[in-house]
Amino acid sequence: MSLLQLKNASIILGHPPLLNGIELVIHPGERLCLVGRNGCGKSTLLKVIEADIKLDDGQRLVNKDVKISRLPQDPPASVQCSLFDYVAEGLAEVGEYLKGYFHQADLVAEDPSDANMAKLEFYQHKLDHHNGWQFEQRIQQVLTKLQLDPNQQLSNLSGGWRRKAALAKAMASDPDILLLDEPTNHLDIDMIKWLEDAINSYAGAVVFVSHDRAFIRKVASRIIDLDRGNLVSYPGNYQAYLDQKAHDLEVEETQNALFDKKLSIEETWIRQGVKARRTRNEGRVRALKALRVERSQRANKLGKAKVSVSESKSSGKIVFETDKLHYTIADKLIVESLTTTILRGEKLALVGPNGCGKSTLIKLLLGQLSPTTGTVKSGSNIEVAYFDQHRDQLNGELKVIDTIADGRREVTINNKTKHVISYLQDYLFTPDRVNSPVKSLSGGEKNRLLLAKLMLKPSNILILDEPTNDLDVETLELLEDTISSYPGTVVLVSHDREFVDNVVTSSYFFEGNGIVREFVGGYTDIHNWYSQQAAKKNTQKTKLPETKSQAQSPKSTSKEVKAKKLSYKLQLELESLPLEIESLETLIESLQKQVNSPDFFTQDESKSSPVLTDLAETEQRLQQAYERWDEIEAMLD
């Protein structure tokens, strides 16, 4: 039995329609990832599912007992209320009773008058009647999992922490359908991994929009693609979707080419001389008119963005150099005794949990903050272009075109002049979109606009703070290529694991207590090194002494000291792992064939749900087996 259905659903905000007669069925336990280009209507579709937006046409069928909760794309506004009160708002009436009870309890503690006691009893009675105390426990549990203080004021939190609060609010009601719009935005790696586990173990259905490819691969059981107003379901994992989507687009291009050829032939016939027109076949004329109508209604695929960086003269060989850099703020140690050199052309990622000091280190390097002790030196001829994750450089009241050109008709990039509308089209803003106010843009469109504004500034250093938030995958991949080919220096802050792995040459990892370790490579390299260190601690009875350089920086050595011989137990485990992996891969292949069958999601939920659960669990076991294999082999010479 399905939880919700959309039948012939349409949202018409212009031409073409944002949703054009789409069909969607959501089953219990599904993890649906909604993908598509920025501005195609993904957030709108989530609002339709939630009933926050009414359909212009079609039906939304849902059982009255089905609970739906949505995490919006942007962090909540900074308002004066405690986190407990904010999260309780997600429980509707029961939440209001909980808020009222605890506020009244504080009043009774100060003034135990009969009136105050009577009001407290009123709230207690309401909570008893609605079984509200279980919801109070649920709120506390969710806040604890997210490491949030229930008494903390929402107004005092950063954007990332307010994002966590919104996630807690969405999950507190334990909805049957949980809607998540870019849930990994502003979350650090530990929180993303927690979210992955939470979604995979969630009993209800989850529909989410995400650009994080590693997250999608870990979580999604079905991909639903929104393209030019049409919705297509792709059963299976993300890679299966990519393969099938590429095939579908190839078939579409072939069919369009054949159609256009036929139309061209008919247009040539109709334009022939007077004699031909006198003897023409009226049926053929009517067919031509139908072809013209069909061609006019075709929604062409939106092209790819084109990112061009306005390059400046090269900086000096040494871009930044620190010597025993030490920085403390409000008794919190951010950096301790950091001595490092950043060279021209390096692609560097700053990696660590929220609030660890990544942005602070950037400010120290740029001279916006002064070290507590130690020194920071900047190289010569430095030109910095800075991408701000909060998009403070954008004025929501300005038009898109004015944000870029400031009233001018042309822009200059790399000594070449280009019309501003043509330049904006490179970033996928259509001519009718350039006069829209910035505040009306989607999150991804705002990020593309900020990139367009940033790339006009001549630079030899790019500082990119969470540039991937809200970007569609195609634009994300283009940004990867742009950064990789950029001749200058890049300092990047991002929690997108796949993006970092694809573009950086080295990473600084904030371990805590002021320790910043240098690594060659990205997230995968950091994870592998710490896994090796943990394996050594657990398995080695004797340990060779580390040199000082080895202990301070994994970057300083390419080969770690490893155990010469495995224990008998570990040797047996190592020998058995290939057979276990082969068995798990065979099982996954079998389960995947079932999921990919055309009638899989049309059958009863009691039959499909166990298969999806088995598939997810088996994929997780396979990943664990591979990781364990790597750990044991790392102990060998």
C-alpha positions in Angstrom: 0.0 0.0 0.0 1.4 3.4 -1.0 1.7 6.4 1.4 1.1 9.1 -1.2 0.3 9.4 -4.9 0.5 12.2 -7.4 -1.6 11.7 -10.5 -1.2 13.9 -13.6 0.1 16.6 -11.3 0.9 20.0 -12.8 2.3 23.3 -11.6 2.2 26.0 -14.2 4.2 29.1 -13.3 5.1 29.9 -16.9 6.1 28.1 -20.1 7.1 25.4 -20.0 5.2 24.2 -16.9 7.4 23.5 -13.8 5.6 20.2 -13.3 3.9 18.8 -16.4 1.4 16.0 -15.6 3.8 14.0 -13.5 3.1 10.7 -11.8 4.7 9.7 -8.4 4.1 6.9 -5.9 5.8 6.8 -2.5 5.9 3.5 -0.6 6.8 2.9 3.0 10.5 2.4 3.7 11.7 3.9 0.4 14.6 6.3 0.2 13.9 8.4 -2.9 16.5 10.8 -4.2 15.1 13.6 -6.3 17.6 14.9 -8.8 17.5 17.6 -11.5 19.0 20.9 -12.6 18.9 24.0 -10.4 15.6 25.8 -10.7 13.8 22.8 -12.3 11.3 22.5 -9.5 12.7 20.0 -7.0 11.9 22.1 -3.9 8.5 22.9 -5.4 7.8 19.2 -5.7 8.7 18.6 -2.1 6.2 21.4 -1.1 3.5 19.8 -3.3 4.1 16.5 -1.4 3.8 18.3 1.9 0.7 20.2 0.6 2.4 23.5 1.2 1.7 24.3 -2.5 -1.6 23.3 -4.3 -1.6 21.7 -7.7 -2.8 23.7 -10.7 -4.0 20.4 -12.1 -4.1 16.7 -11.2 -4.5 14.9 -7.9 -2.6 14.5 -4.7 -3.9 11.3 -2.9 -2.8 10.6 0.6 -4.2 8.9 3.6 -5.4 11.3 6.3 -3.3 9.5 9.0 0.0 9.9 7.0 2.3 12.4 8.7 4.6 14.4 6.5 7.5 16.6 7.7 9.9 18.7 5.6 13.4 20.1 6.1 13.6 23.3 4.1 16.6 24.2 2.0 17.7 27.3 3.9 18.5 27.5 7.6 15.7 28.8 9.8 15.6 32.5 10.6 17.4 33.7 13.7 14.6 34.2 16.2 14.5 34.4 19.9 13.4 31.0 21.2 15.1 28.0 22.8 16.0 25.0 20.7 13.5 22.9 22.6 10.7 25.3 21.8 11.7 25.5 18.1 11.8 21.7 17.7 8.5 21.3 19.6 6.9 23.5 17.0 7.2 20.5 14.6 4.7 18.6 16.8 1.8 21.0 16.1 -0.7 21.0 19.0 1.2 18.7 21.2 4.3 20.8 20.8 2.4 23.9 21.9 1.3 22.1 25.1 4.9 21.0 25.8 6.2 24.5 25.3 3.4 25.9 27.5 4.1 23.3 30.3 7.8 23.9 30.6 7.4 27.7 30.5 4.6 27.5 33.1 6.8 25.2 35.3 9.4 28.0 35.3 6.8 30.5 36.4 5.5 28.2 39.2 9.1 27.9 40.5 9.2 31.7 40.8 5.6 32.3 41.8 3.6 29.2 43.0 0.3 31.0 43.1 -3.0 29.2 42.6 -3.5 30.7 39.2 -0.1 29.6 38.0 -0.6 26.1 39.5 -4.0 25.8 37.8 -2.5 26.7 34.4 0.3 24.1 34.9 -2.3 21.5 35.7 -4.1 22.4 32.6 -1.0 21.8 30.4 -0.3 18.5 32.3 -3.9 17.3 31.7 -3.6 18.1 28.0 -0.2 16.3 27.7 -1.6 13.2 29.5 -4.6 13.2 27.2 -2.4 13.4 24.1 0.2 11.0 25.4 2.6 14.0 25.0 5.3 12.9 27.4 6.6 10.4 24.8 7.1 13.3 22.4 9.1 15.2 25.0 11.4 12.2 25.3 11.7 12.1 21.5 12.7 15.8 21.3 15.3 15.2 23.9 16.7 12.2 22.1 16.9 13.9 18.7 18.6 17.0 20.3 21.1 14.7 22.0 21.9 12.8 18.8 22.5 16.1 17.1 24.6 17.4 20.0 22.2 20.3 20.6 21.6 22.0 23.9 17.8 22.3 24.4 18.2 25.5 26.4 20.4 27.2 23.7 18.8 30.2 22.0 18.3 29.7 18.3 19.4 33.3 17.7 22.8 32.6 19.1 23.6 29.8 16.6 25.5 29.9 13.4 23.9 28.9 10.1 25.3 25.4 10.3 23.9 24.8 13.9 20.5 26.3 12.9 20.5 23.8 10.1 20.9 21.0 12.6 18.0 22.5 14.6 15.8 22.5 11.5 16.7 18.8 11.0 15.8 18.0 14.6 12.4 19.7 14.1 11.7 17.7 11.0 12.6 14.4 12.6 11.0 15.0 16.0 7.5 14.1 14.9 8.7 10.7 13.5 6.8 11.3 10.2 5.6 8.6 7.8 7.2 10.7 5.0 10.3 12.7 5.8 11.2 15.3 3.1 14.8 16.6 3.2 15.9 19.5 0.9 19.7 19.4 0.6 20.1 17.9 4.1 23.9 17.7 4.0 24.3 21.5 3.5 26.3 23.1 6.5 26.8 19.6 8.1 30.2 18.4 8.9 31.4 14.9 8.0 30.6 13.2 11.3 27.0 14.6 11.1 26.7 13.5 7.5 27.7 10.0 8.4 25.2 10.1 11.3 22.5 11.3 8.9 23.3 8.4 6.5 22.9 5.9 9.3 19.7 7.6 10.5 18.1 7.5 7.1 19.1 4.0 6.3 17.5 2.8 9.6 14.5 5.1 9.4 11.2 3.1 9.4 9.3 5.6 7.3 9.8 6.8 3.7 12.4 9.5 3.0 12.3 11.8 -0.1 15.4 13.9 -0.4 17.1 16.4 -2.7 20.9 16.3 -2.6 24.0 17.2 -4.7 26.3 15.1 -2.4 27.1 12.1 -4.7 28.7 10.1 -1.9 25.6 10.7 0.3 23.3 9.7 -2.6 25.3 6.5 -3.2 25.1 5.6 0.5 21.4 6.2 1.0 19.2 6.2 -2.1 17.2 3.1 -3.1 15.5 4.8 -6.0 16.3 7.9 -8.1 13.5 10.1 -9.4 14.7 12.5 -12.1 12.9 15.9 -12.7 13.8 17.1 -16.2 11.9 19.9 -18.1 8.7 19.3 -16.1 8.7 15.5 -16.5 9.4 13.0 -13.8 11.0 9.7 -14.5 11.7 6.9 -11.9 15.0 5.0 -12.0 15.0 1.9 -9.8 18.3 1.0 -8.2 21.3 2.8 -7.1 22.9 6.1 -8.3 25.3 4.6 -10.7 22.5 2.6 -12.4 20.6 5.9 -12.8 23.6 7.7 -14.3 24.0 4.9 -16.9 20.4 4.7 -17.8 20.0 8.5 -17.9 22.9 8.8 -20.3 21.3 6.2 -22.5 17.9 7.9 -22.4 19.4 11.3 -23.4 21.2 9.6 -26.3 18.0 8.0 -27.5 16.2 11.4 -27.2 18.8 13.1 -29.3 18.5 10.5 -32.0 14.7 10.7 -32.1 14.8 14.5 -32.2 17.3 14.5 -35.1 15.0 12.1 -37.1 12.0 14.3 -36.3 13.8 17.5 -37.4 14.9 15.8 -40.6 11.3 14.8 -41.4 10.0 18.3 -40.6 12.7 19.8 -42.8 11.7 17.6 -45.8 8.0 18.6 -45.3 8.8 22.3 -45.0 10.8 22.1 -48.3 7.8 20.4 -50.0 5.4 23.0 -48.9 7.6 25.8 -50.1 7.8 24.4 -53.7 6.4 26.3 -56.7 2.8 27.2 -57.6 2.2 23.9 -59.5 3.2 21.9 -56.5 1.0 23.9 -54.2 -2.0 23.4 -56.6 -1.7 19.7 -56.5 -0.6 19.3 -52.9 -2.0 16.6 -50.7 -4.2 18.3 -48.1 -3.7 15.4 -45.7 0.0 16.0 -46.0 -0.5 19.7 -45.2 -2.5 18.8 -42.1 0.3 16.4 -41.0 2.9 19.2 -41.5 0.8 21.5 -39.3 0.8 18.8 -36.6 4.5 18.4 -36.9 5.0 22.2 -36.4 2.9 22.1 -33.3 4.8 19.2 -31.9 8.1 20.9 -32.6 7.0 24.1 -30.9 6.1 22.2 -27.7 9.4 20.4 -27.4 11.3 21.3 -24.3 14.9 21.3 -25.3 17.5 20.0 -22.8 19.2 22.9 -21.0 22.8 23.2 -21.9 25.8 22.9 -19.6 27.2 25.8 -17.7 30.4 27.4 -18.9 32.7 28.6 -16.1 35.5 31.0 -17.1 38.0 32.3 -14.5 39.4 35.8 -14.9 43.0 35.1 -14.3 45.5 37.6 -12.8 49.3 37.6 -13.1 51.0 34.8 -11.2 51.7 35.2 -7.5 55.1 34.5 -6.0 56.2 30.9 -5.6 55.4 31.0 -1.8 51.8 32.1 -1.3 51.4 31.8 2.5 54.0 30.8 5.1 53.4 30.3 8.8 56.0 29.8 11.6 54.8 28.4 15.0 51.4 30.0 14.4 49.3 30.0 17.6 45.8 31.4 17.9 43.3 31.4 20.8 39.9 33.0 21.0 37.7 33.1 24.1 40.0 30.6 25.8 39.5 28.2 22.9 42.7 26.9 21.2 42.2 27.0 17.4 45.8 26.5 16.1 48.9 25.6 18.0 52.4 25.8 16.7 51.5 25.5 13.0 54.5 25.7 10.7 53.7 25.2 7.1 54.1 26.6 3.5 51.5 26.9 0.8 53.0 27.1 -2.7 51.6 28.5 -5.9 49.3 26.2 -7.7 48.5 24.1 -4.7 44.8 22.9 -4.3 44.3 22.8 -0.5 41.3 21.6 1.5 40.6 22.6 5.1 38.8 19.7 6.7 37.2 19.3 10.1 34.0 19.6 12.1 31.9 22.7 12.2 33.4 25.3 14.5 36.9 23.8 14.5 38.5 27.0 13.1 38.7 26.5 9.3 37.3 30.0 8.6 39.5 31.4 11.3 42.7 30.0 9.7 41.6 31.6 6.4 41.3 34.9 8.1 44.8 34.5 9.7 46.3 33.7 6.3 44.7 36.7 4.7 45.8 39.0 7.5 42.2 39.7 8.7 43.2 38.4 12.1 46.5 38.6 14.0 48.1 35.5 15.5 48.3 35.2 19.3 51.9 34.2 18.8 54.0 33.2 15.8 54.0 34.7 12.3 52.0 34.6 9.0 53.6 35.8 5.8 51.9 36.4 2.5 53.7 36.1 -0.8 54.0 38.7 -3.5 51.4 39.8 -6.1 48.4 38.1 -4.4 45.0 38.7 -5.9 42.2 36.9 -3.9 38.7 36.0 -5.0 36.5 34.9 -2.1 33.3 32.7 -2.2 31.2 33.2 0.9 29.0 30.2 1.9 26.4 32.5 3.3 26.2 34.5 0.0 26.5 37.8 1.8 27.9 39.4 -1.3 24.5 39.0 -3.0 21.8 41.7 -2.6 18.4 40.0 -2.6 16.7 43.2 -3.8 18.8 43.6 -7.0 18.1 42.0 -10.3 20.3 39.2 -11.5 21.7 41.4 -14.3 22.5 44.3 -12.0 24.3 42.0 -9.6 26.8 41.2 -12.4 27.0 44.4 -14.5 26.0 47.2 -12.2 24.0 48.8 -15.0 26.6 48.1 -17.7 25.8 46.1 -20.9 29.1 44.4 -21.1 31.6 42.6 -18.9 35.3 41.9 -19.4 36.9 38.5 -18.6 40.5 37.7 -19.6 40.7 40.9 -21.7 37.7 39.8 -23.8 34.5 41.8 -23.8 31.1 39.9 -23.6 27.5 41.1 -23.4 26.2 40.6 -19.9 23.2 38.5 -21.0 25.5 36.2 -23.0 27.8 35.9 -19.9 24.8 35.0 -17.7 23.7 32.4 -20.2 27.0 30.7 -19.6 25.8 30.2 -16.0 22.4 28.9 -17.3 20.4 32.1 -16.7 17.9 32.5 -19.6 17.2 36.0 -21.0 13.8 36.1 -19.3 15.5 35.2 -16.0 18.1 37.9 -15.9 15.6 40.5 -14.7 14.4 38.4 -11.8 15.2 39.7 -8.3 18.0 37.7 -6.6 15.7 36.8 -3.7 13.4 34.8 -6.0 16.2 32.5 -7.1 16.7 28.9 -5.8 19.7 28.1 -3.6 21.5 26.6 -6.5 20.8 29.5 -8.8 22.1 31.9 -6.1 25.3 29.9 -5.9 25.7 30.0 -9.7 25.2 33.7 -9.6 27.8 34.2 -6.9 30.2 32.1 -9.0 29.5 34.2 -12.0 30.2 37.4 -10.0 33.3 35.9 -8.4 34.9 34.7 -11.6 34.8 38.2 -13.2 37.4 39.4 -10.6 41.0 38.8 -11.8 42.6 36.5 -9.3 45.5 34.1 -8.6 44.0 32.7 -5.3 40.5 31.3 -5.0 39.1 31.0 -1.4 36.0 28.8 -1.7 33.9 28.3 1.4 31.3 25.6 0.8 30.9 26.4 -2.9 29.0 23.1 -3.7 25.9 23.8 -1.6 22.7 23.5 -3.6 24.6 23.1 -7.0 23.2 20.4 -9.3 25.6 17.6 -10.2 26.3 18.8 -13.7 27.4 22.2 -12.5 29.3 20.6 -9.7 31.3 18.4 -12.1 32.1 21.5 -14.2 33.3 23.4 -11.1 35.6 20.4 -10.4 37.1 20.7 -13.9 37.5 24.5 -13.5 39.3 24.2 -10.1 41.5 21.4 -11.4 42.7 23.5 -14.4 43.0 26.8 -12.5 46.6 27.8 -12.7 46.6 29.7 -9.4 46.2 28.6 -5.8 42.9 27.2 -4.3 42.0 27.1 -0.6 38.8 25.1 -0.3 36.4 24.4 2.6 33.8 21.7 1.8 32.1 18.7 3.4 31.4 17.1 0.0 33.7 14.1 0.2 33.7 13.2 -3.5 34.2 16.8 -4.6 37.2 17.3 -2.3 38.7 13.9 -3.4 38.4 15.0 -7.0 40.0 18.4 -6.9 42.6 18.8 -4.0 46.3 18.0 -3.9 46.6 18.2 -0.1 44.5 18.7 3.0 44.8 20.3 6.5 42.8 18.3 9.0 41.7 19.9 12.2 42.1 17.1 14.7 41.1 19.2 17.8 43.0 20.9 20.6 44.8 23.1 18.1 46.4 20.2 16.2 46.3 20.6 12.4 47.7 17.7 10.4 48.9 17.9 6.8 47.9 15.2 4.3 48.5 14.4 0.7 45.1 14.0 -1.0 41.6 14.4 0.3 39.0 12.8 2.6 39.7 9.3 1.5 43.4 9.6 2.3 42.6 11.2 5.7 40.2 8.4 6.5 42.6 5.7 5.4 45.4 7.1 7.5 43.4 7.2 10.7 42.0 3.7 10.0 45.6 2.4 9.8 46.5 4.1 13.0 43.5 2.6 14.8 44.3 -0.8 13.4 47.9 -0.6 14.7 46.8 0.3 18.2 44.4 -2.6 18.3 46.6 -5.3 16.8 50.3 -4.6 17.5 51.7 -5.8 20.8 55.0 -4.1 20.1 55.4 -0.9 18.3 58.4 0.6 16.6 59.1 4.2 17.8 57.9 6.9 15.5 60.1 9.7 14.4 59.1 13.2 15.4 58.2 14.0 11.8 56.0 10.9 11.5 54.1 11.7 14.6 53.4 15.3 13.6 52.4 14.9 10.0 51.2 12.1 7.8 52.2 14.2 4.8 55.9 13.9 5.7 56.2 10.2 4.9 54.7 8.0 2.2 55.2 4.7 3.9 54.1 4.0 7.5 55.9 1.5 9.8 53.8 -1.7 9.6 53.7 -5.0 11.5 55.9 -7.6 9.9 53.6 -10.5 10.6 49.9 -11.0 11.2 48.6 -13.0 14.1 47.1 -16.4 13.3 43.5 -15.0 13.8 44.1 -12.1 11.5 45.7 -14.3 8.8 42.7 -16.5 8.8 40.4 -13.4 8.6 42.4 -12.0 5.7 42.2 -15.3 3.7 38.4 -15.6 4.2 37.6 -12.0 3.2 37.8 -12.5 -0.6 35.3 -15.3 -0.5 33.0 -13.3 1.7 33.3 -10.3 -0.6 32.5 -12.5 -3.6 29.5 -13.9 -1.9 28.2 -10.5 -0.9 28.6 -9.1 -4.5 26.7 -12.1 -5.9 23.9 -11.5 -3.4 23.8 -7.7 -4.2 23.6 -8.5 -8.0 20.7 -10.8 -7.4 18.8 -8.3 -5.2 19.5 -5.5 -7.6 18.0 -7.5 -10.5 14.8 -7.8 -8.4 14.7 -4.1 -7.7 15.4 -3.1 -11.3 12.5 -5.3 -12.6 9.7 -3.1 -14.1 7.0 -4.4 -11.7 9.0 -4.3 -8.5 7.4 -1.2 -7.1 3.9 -2.1 -8.3 3.7 -5.1 -6.0 2.6 -5.1 -2.4 4.8 -3.2 0.0 5.1 -6.3 2.2 7.1 -8.0 -0.7 9.2 -5.0 -1.9 10.2 -3.6 1.5 12.2 -6.7 2.8 14.1 -6.8 -0.5 15.1 -3.1 -0.2 16.1 -3.6 3.4 18.2 -6.7 2.5 19.9 -4.7 -0.3 20.8 -1.8 1.9 22.2 -4.1 4.6 24.2 -6.2 2.2 25.7 -3.1 0.5 26.8 -1.9 4.0 28.3 -5.3 4.9 30.2 -5.3 1.6 31.6 -1.8 2.3 32.6 -2.9 5.8 34.3 -6.0 4.3 36.4 -4.0 1.9 37.4 -1.5 4.7 38.4 -4.4 6.9 40.5 -6.0 4.0 42.3 -2.6 3.6 42.9 -2.4 7.3 44.5 -5.8 7.6 46.6 -5.5 4.4 47.9 -2.1 5.8 49.5 -4.1 8.6 51.7 -6.0 6.1 54.9 -4.9 4.4 
